[in-house]
Amino acid sequence: MVATIRRTLTDPLYFLLGHFYGDAVIRWLEKKGGGGAAVRWVESIFARAAYPMVFLFPGALVCALAGSTGMRPLVFGILNVSGTISAVLLLRKFGDVFGGPVDSVLEFFNRNILWTTGITAMSVIIWLVLQRRQGGLELDAAGELEGEIRRDEQD
């Protein structure tokens, strides 16, 4: 239940972004989301198979495409929720099958919690420093995002 709610929490927001901003939000995801050619590829498939994609691959881009192409909200909701429930049930079954090996890995981390936490923290710090040096950590304010979407919409 919690997994289903958690997975479907953001999807309606992306649907509404697509609904209100249309193609501009898709272009923004293409530029700022790092999608590039992948966004155009997903768009081309979405044009032919919108319903199965909302059911099978709910995520930011697919939900925004559903909104921008005018999919009815009720249809979107039914496909999105039923697809998410199916995915959660499939993941639970997958977890049952691979529970033993996963438990072994978790046991290792529990026995070595201090070392693994320290290594993880240092890895994140090193990654952040490297990203900062390369200029990859620029975060836009919400107002700037809306301004960019509106500018792209006007172009």
HUBEL-V519509 format. One line per field, one symbol per residue. psi: psi as a letter, one per 40 degrees, with the letter a starting at -180 (. if undefined). Layout:
psi = ???
This chain:
psi = dddddddededdddddddddebddddddddddeedbddddddddddddfdddddddfhadddddddddefhhdddddddddddddddddddddddddedddddddddddddfdddddddddddddddddddddefefhhiiddddddddddddd.
